[in-house]
Every structure is written in C-alpha cells, then in structure tokens.
C-alpha cells in the first residue's frame, strides 16, 4: 500500500497561490475609500463624499470617478438615493 507522509511540494505551492488569489480578489470591490486623511464608506451622502474627497474627475449623475494617484486604481463610486452604494476599482 502507498502512504503519503508529506504533501508534495507542488501541492503547497498550489495552496499558497490559491490563498493569495482569494485574498487579492476580495479587494476588487472596495467597501471604503481613503481621501487624504478622510475615509468615505458606503452609506455616506454625496455631500459628505464631496467634502472629504473634493470634486471627482468625472461626474455622471450617479457615478463619480476619482483618480487616487499614480500606482493606484481609479475609484468609481455609485450613488443611489443620494447615498454612496458601491465603490469599485477602475
């Protein structure tokens, strides 16, 4: 009978890659966004977001786009009923 006492090296590598992939995927829809020293979060009003982050580079009524600097994703904010409902990486 064949018995395995230690997992194969490829299995450990695969498991590590799987964990990294899952953790990286969790940030695809960010729940909050940093604006300088301020944080905006789902549920904040459009007024609060504008006061904390300033004017967006694109304002399409219920969709605002912010350039958060070089080496970072553009942030896309969606509003529903005047409140922030979703923040996505662009």
Secondary structure, DSSP 8 states (H G I E B T S, - for coil): -----S--HHHHHHHHHHHHHHHHHTTSS-SEEEETTEEEETT-BHHHHHHHH-S-SEEETTEEEE---TTS--EEEEEETTEEEEEEE-
